[in-house]
Amino acid sequence: MNSATEEGLENMSFYTDGKTMVTEFIDRFDPSEEVIDVEQRFRLTTPDGVPIVGAIDKVVKINDDTIAIIDYKTARNAMTTWDLQDDVQLSMYDFAASLMWPEFKNRLLFLDYVRINKRVSTYRTEEDQETFNEFLNSMWLQMQKLEETEIKGRLNSLCGWCDYKLYCPAYTAFLNAKPTEMTALPDMEDGEFLEHWENVATKKSILENRQRELKLIATKKFMEGQDIEANGKELYSTQASRTNYDIVKVVEIIPQEDLFGLLNVNKARLDRYAKDDPDMKSKLQRIAQVNYNAPVYKTRAVKEDIESEFDSKQNESAA
């Protein structure tokens, strides 16, 4: 709760969701596992002279020859083992671990999805490691060839998490730009509509992250007793209250025939209750009712168009 308050969290459902994930994670924790390191940050230079920087969530010893490298995720959907075979992040972890813990010959790579209690694993063969090393060398060589005039910032939905955004001309230009022109949507052609959609989505993400940064600074100042005031205006904060009832006491005072119409089942708690009871899980699955939230719209490349363009170029070359 203290962390949520410091972050200026307004939507309490995020706090409840996070608390559930942490609680269930602690319930699953195996105290017998031999943890080598947690949140291990590395700044290394490869044998070929390529600097690499990163952080590994957790490293666990499996046996005298093997370690497990674990990266925690909070996504609702898990990647497949097939997806992880060419994942650059995991390849980087494997490569860095081979330099930091050379005494272990084998390294298993895991993505641990704490929200859905699912682990997906993979590994890198010696051939995979050699290929990734070649990739690093090639990338480093190309980076060294870059001229300053060639380095151009590009806005996207990840700008808010970039450590270098304050040095990025594109980000600075965005913050200083005039508001987006609100043209008539019904008159837009599909191409203009999609471009406008992506533009608005990117700016929305950047502005939300910018607002989060502002809240962090404001919260820090308020905790230190400072006011934020200028030109006849001041910043102030309010906090919505939330009332809860003890379910045991509610059951004692509400007639039993009315209870079913008043109380709701907490899915997360029910899942935790049934997690070690396969029979109970099966019964719950049979009575489960699935409801869908409002649709979420995203953009993506149309595969048919890409394949058609490729075929067209191939035909042109043949001609």
N, C-alpha and C positions, 0 to 999 in steps of 0.2 A: 504494500500500500504506500509506503514511503517513496519507493521508486516511481510509482504511478503518479503520485502527487508532484514529485520533482519534475517529471516529464510533462506536467500540465495535462494529464489524461482527462478528457471530459466524458468519453463514452465508457460507462462502467462495465459494459459487456466485454470489452477488451481485458479489463482487469480480472473479471470473473473467469474468462477463458484462460488467461495466463496462469491464474492461481490453480485452476484445474489441471493444466498441463504440468505445472511444477509438482503438485501433490501426487499425481499419478506417476510422474517420473521417479519421485522418491520411493513410492511403493514398489516400483520395479527394480530399483537399484540393488545390485548384488555386491554386498560389502566384502566379499571374498576376492573380487577381481583386483588384479595388481596394476594399479594406475601408475604409469611412468610419468606422465605430465598432463596438465590441462592448460588450455589457452596458451599454448606454446608459440610465441612469436619468433620468427626467424628472419634473419638478414644474412644471406649466404652468398658466396661466389662459387659457381660451379667449377669443376676442373678445367673447363675451357674458357673461364674468365667471364661468365655471364652472371650479373648480379640478380638475385631473386629475393623477394620479400613476401611475407605472408604470415598467417597464424593458423595453427591447428587446434581444434576444440579439445580433443582428448586422444591420448595414446595409451593403450592397454597391452600388457604383456600376456600373450597366449601360452607360449612355452619358451624354451631357451633359444629357439630359432625364429620365432614368429611374434610379430606385434600386430595389433589392430589399430588402424587410424580411423577415428570416428568424427564425422562432421554432423552437427545437429541442425535439423530443419524444422520449421513450424508450418510448412505448407500443408494444405488439405489433400493434395494429390501427390503420390509418390512416383518418382521416376522408376523405370524398369532396369534390370541388370543389363539389358541390351543397350539402354540409353547411356549407362555409366561406362561402357567400354571405351568410349572416346572422350569422356568428360575431361576437359583441360584442368579444372580445379583439382580433381582427384589425382590426375597425373602429376601435377605440381607437388601435391602433398607427398605422393609416393617418392618423387625424386628428392625432395627436401629431406624426408625421413631417412632415405638411404645415405645421406651425407651426415645427418645428426646422430643416427643410431646404426652405424655400419656393422655392429656385432650381430644384428638380426638379419638373417638371409631372406626371410619371407615377410611380406607386408600385405595384410588384408585391408581393404578399403570399404568403409561403411558410411552410408547416409542413414542417420537415425531420425525418423519422422516422429517427433514426440507428440504431436497432436493426434495422430492416428495410430500410434504404437506399432510402427512398422519399420523394419530395417531392411535395406537393400545393400547387397555386397558385390564387390568385384575385386580384381587384382590386376597387376601389370606383370607381363612376362618380361624376360630380358630383352626380347625384340621390341616390345612396347616401350621399354625404358630407353632403348637406343634411339627409337624413332622420335620420342619426345625430346630427347637431348638434341637431336638434329633440328627439331622444330624451334627449340629455345635459341640455338645458335643462329638459325636463319632470322628469327625475329629480332634478335639483338643486333645482327649485322644490318638489317634494314633500318632499325631505329637510329643507328649511328650515322647512316647515310642521310637522314632527314635534315633538311634545311629549315630554319626557323619560319620561313615564309610558307612552308608546306604544312606546318602544324596548324590545323584549324579546328576550333571547337565545334561541336555539334550538339544541339539540344535534344534531350530525350527524357523519358520518365525516370531515369536513374540519376539525373543531375543532383538531386537533393542529397544523395549519399556520397557524392564525389568529394574527396579531400582537397581537390585542387580547383573547385568551382570559382573561388574568389579570384583566381588568377586567369580564369578563362574569359576571353573577350566575348564569346557568344553568350555566356551566362550574364556577364556585366551588361551587355547590350540589351538582353531580355529584361533585366531589372529596370533599365532606364527607358525602355521602349514605351510607346504610346499604347493605350488599350487596343485589343483586337477589334478590328472593324466588324460590326455585327450586321452582315449583309442578310438579305432576305433568303431564308433557307429553302422555301418551296421552289425558288427559281434556279437553284444550283443544279448543275449537271453532276453526274455521279463522281467524276474525277475531282471536281472542286469540292464536293461534299466530303469525300474521303480525306482529302488534304486538310480541309477545315476541321474535320473530326480529330485527326491525329494531332493537329496543331493545338486545339483546345485541350485534349487529353494531356499532352506534354506540359503545357503551361499550368494546368490544374495541379499536376503532380509537383511541379517545381514550387508553385505558390504554397501548397500545403506544407511542404518541407520547410519553406522559408518561414511560414507562420509558426511551425514547431520550434524553429530556432529562436524566434522572437519570444515565444512563451518561456523557453528555458532561461533566457536572459532576464525576462521580467520576473519570473519566479525567484531567481537567485537574488535580484535586487530587493524584492519584497521581503524575503527571508532575512535579509541584512538590514531591514528597516528603512530602505531608501524609497523615495517617491519618484514616479516618472510623470513629470508635469512640465508643460510649456505652452505658451500662446493661448492661455485661458482654457486649456484642456488637461485632463489627467487620465492616466490608465488606472483602472480599478478592477478587482476580481470578485466574482461571485461563485458560489459552489452549490450546485443543486443537491438537495437532500434526497435520501432514498429510505423509505420505511419498509421494514421487514417484520414478519410475525414468526414466532416460534411455533413450528408445526405441531409439536406435542400439545402445547397449550390451546392451539386452535381446535384441534380434534376434541379437546375436552369440553369446549363450549358450543360447538356447532352440531346441530342434530345430524346423525349419521346419514339420513336420507338426503341431506343437502350437500354432504361433503364432496361427492363425485362431481358435482357441478361447479365446485369452487376451486378444487386443488388440481394442479398440473404435475405431470411426471417430469423430473429433471433427468434428461437423457444421459448426460455425462455421469451423474451419480448412479443411475441404474446400470449403465455399462460397467462401471467400476464394481458394483455389487455382484454382477454376473460374470466377471472376467475369468474367474477360475472354476466356473460351473458350466461345462459344455451343454448339459441338458437344459439349463436355464437360458443360455444363449440361444439355443435352437428354438425354444418356446417363444422367446422375445422376437426373434426374426420372423416367426410365423404371424405374429400379431402386429408387427411394425407397420406404421402408416407413413408414407413418404410424401412430403410437401415440398414444393419448389419455391424458391425466392424469386424476386423479380429478375428478368434476364440481364446478363452482363454482356455488353457488346465490346468486341475487340476487332482489330484489323489483322489480316495475314495475307501472304502472297497466295495467289490462286495457282495451284499446281498445274492445272490443265493449260493455263496460259504460258507458264514457264516451259512446259514440255513442248507446247506448240511452237514457241519461239525457238527452242533448241532444234526441233525438227526442221523448222524453216531455214535456219542458218546452215544446217547440215545439207539440206537440199541445194542451197545456194552454192555451197562449197563444191558439191558434187557437179553442179552445172558448170 
